[in-house]
Amino acid sequence: MENVERDVMDFDVVIVGAGPSGLASACRLMQQANQAEQELTVCVVEKGSEVGAHILSGAVFEPRALAELFPDWEERGAPLNTPAIRDDVYLLKDAQKGQKIPNALVPKSMHNTGGELNRYVISAGNLCRWLAEQAEALGVEIFPGFAAQDVIIEDDAVRGILIGDMGIGADGTPKDGHMPGMELRAKYTLFAEGARGHLGKRLIKEFSLDAGRDPQHYGIGLKELWDVPADKHEPGLVLHGSGWPLEKDTYGGWFLYHAENQQVVVGLIMDLGYKNPWLSPFDEFQRMKHHPVLSQYLEGGKRVAYGARAITKGGFNCLPKMTFPGGLLIGCDAGTLNFAKIKGLHTAMKSGLVAAESVFEAIKGGDEGAQELVSFTEKWEKSWAYEELKESASFGPAIHKYGTVGGGAYNFANQLLGNKLPNVHDTTTDHGALKPAADFEKINYPKPDGKLSFDKSTSVFLSNTNHEEDQRCHLRLADPELPIRDNLPTYAEPAQRYCPAGVYEVLEDDQGKPRFQINFQNCVHCKTCDIKDPAQNITWVAPEGGGGPNYPNM
């Protein structure tokens, strides 16, 4: 770190990220401290302008971990208002035809109705806002609008984080009102940044946390929120599907959930291990909504919100070691999502609860911090969340290896046999899967009609994304010449298409030569560029705190 005089604040525990895992951990830490009548200082920093501003998820929520944290969550007014009541799965064969899959042939992990535990169609952002209220009532300090920019590592142990400076201009020099970032020091630091967290990524490398694991795999999730006519709204209806418009070797699936207040959420999750550089996840999503299976619920409605986010979906085989001296990786920063269920909120929360129990146990016992909490690993591996991930270890790799139909058949048979089939692995990185553009025909996507499908600029507008323009670009190129020199001739510079927000463009300069332009103000913090760039030339780092999307009700 540079030699700048900074204010220092000391805490027992610092948590990076006010998502489900971070807030669950904060609440459980203070519950234990209050019960033991022990003083404990817990701080949560959140890069979004408010808690929930950067939270994006489907979401059908399984409240198992929530019930462990707050058994009285209903009395406390948790925003779980729409139970899932009907559950249909479709295979779209082409632009017009879709086949409903018989319930008996749908893997049990995909069932969202029936069973002992109700599932709910929720806004994950609103769940986090509610969790933050519970945390603050318990005594947690929450600082929204503060971005963790770096990790403090001393004597090979994590000692806290550095908050990014405010008021640094694009040229790297301080502007009027410049404020150096603070050092937040802690006995233990929990990293709960969500998928592809930029500090988590560094920690995995620094402490070799992924040694012996399969490379992590990701998807990109795109989501819209719609107000729909009353006669098309069925609260609690849950639809999932796959097939058209994705090609056979491009994996992914769509969702359409009927939420409360006459709203429908619709989205596409597309695997980032795709091969064709001409693919645009955004445009696949837009044309998908024209299929009659989906459009019947959207026609006559109004789109009111849009967002996109990477999803850590590698599962059990890719789960890194989650402990290191002085801290833990939890939630999607580690990759605890159960892709077989298309759910990650409950497992993320459970990882946060286990982390809180291990940390408090250590501090209560007089631990001054900076140790490696080996007790966490033991507790985590005995948890139901770990068992869930272990049971579905082959779900994603089988689809990659055998295709959507073959992989689906493998997973269906494996679940019937009690997970006795051999574990399937996928060791190809997502960025390494990309093939040269010359191997494929260019895709000419249909123009948006402004009713069901839209362009990127109007979509980004609905994400309420904003960044201070006069600041350093937070999308760092290791080699600024590489996009035009290498990516353009080989891959037709895929950043123009894999980015769902129009951040990257190839334009012509005054001499008619191509140049690479980064419109970082558009960035919705999805992290897709950090994952999919074939040369791994782009590194996403946190911009000034408060920058990025401001998602309502997502």
Secondary structure as GFF3:
##gff-version 3
##sequence-region A 1 554
A	DSSP	beta_strand	8	16	.	.	.	ID=ss1
A	DSSP	alpha_helix	20	36	.	.	.	ID=ss2
A	DSSP	beta_strand	42	46	.	.	.	ID=ss3
A	DSSP	beta_strand	60	61	.	.	.	ID=ss4
A	DSSP	alpha_helix	64	69	.	.	.	ID=ss5
A	DSSP	beta_strand	86	92	.	.	.	ID=ss6
A	DSSP	beta_strand	98	100	.	.	.	ID=ss7
A	DSSP	three_ten_helix	103	105	.	.	.	ID=ss8
A	DSSP	three_ten_helix	108	110	.	.	.	ID=ss9
A	DSSP	beta_strand	120	121	.	.	.	ID=ss10
A	DSSP	alpha_helix	124	138	.	.	.	ID=ss11
A	DSSP	beta_strand	141	144	.	.	.	ID=ss12
A	DSSP	beta_strand	148	154	.	.	.	ID=ss13
A	DSSP	beta_strand	157	163	.	.	.	ID=ss14
A	DSSP	beta_strand	166	168	.	.	.	ID=ss15
A	DSSP	beta_strand	174	179	.	.	.	ID=ss16
A	DSSP	beta_strand	183	191	.	.	.	ID=ss17
A	DSSP	alpha_helix	198	206	.	.	.	ID=ss18
A	DSSP	beta_strand	218	227	.	.	.	ID=ss19
A	DSSP	three_ten_helix	230	232	.	.	.	ID=ss20
A	DSSP	beta_strand	237	243	.	.	.	ID=ss21
A	DSSP	beta_strand	252	258	.	.	.	ID=ss22
A	DSSP	beta_strand	263	271	.	.	.	ID=ss23
A	DSSP	alpha_helix	281	288	.	.	.	ID=ss24
A	DSSP	alpha_helix	292	298	.	.	.	ID=ss25
A	DSSP	beta_strand	302	312	.	.	.	ID=ss26
A	DSSP	three_ten_helix	316	318	.	.	.	ID=ss27
A	DSSP	beta_strand	323	324	.	.	.	ID=ss28
A	DSSP	beta_strand	327	329	.	.	.	ID=ss29
A	DSSP	three_ten_helix	331	333	.	.	.	ID=ss30
A	DSSP	alpha_helix	345	364	.	.	.	ID=ss31
A	DSSP	alpha_helix	374	381	.	.	.	ID=ss32
A	DSSP	alpha_helix	384	391	.	.	.	ID=ss33
A	DSSP	alpha_helix	395	416	.	.	.	ID=ss34
A	DSSP	three_ten_helix	431	433	.	.	.	ID=ss35
A	DSSP	three_ten_helix	437	439	.	.	.	ID=ss36
A	DSSP	alpha_helix	456	462	.	.	.	ID=ss37
A	DSSP	beta_strand	475	477	.	.	.	ID=ss38
A	DSSP	alpha_helix	482	482	.	.	.	ID=ss39
A	DSSP	pi_helix	483	487	.	.	.	ID=ss40
A	DSSP	alpha_helix	488	491	.	.	.	ID=ss41
A	DSSP	alpha_helix	495	498	.	.	.	ID=ss42
A	DSSP	beta_strand	504	508	.	.	.	ID=ss43
A	DSSP	beta_strand	514	518	.	.	.	ID=ss44
A	DSSP	three_ten_helix	520	522	.	.	.	ID=ss45
A	DSSP	alpha_helix	528	532	.	.	.	ID=ss46
A	DSSP	beta_strand	538	540	.	.	.	ID=ss47
###
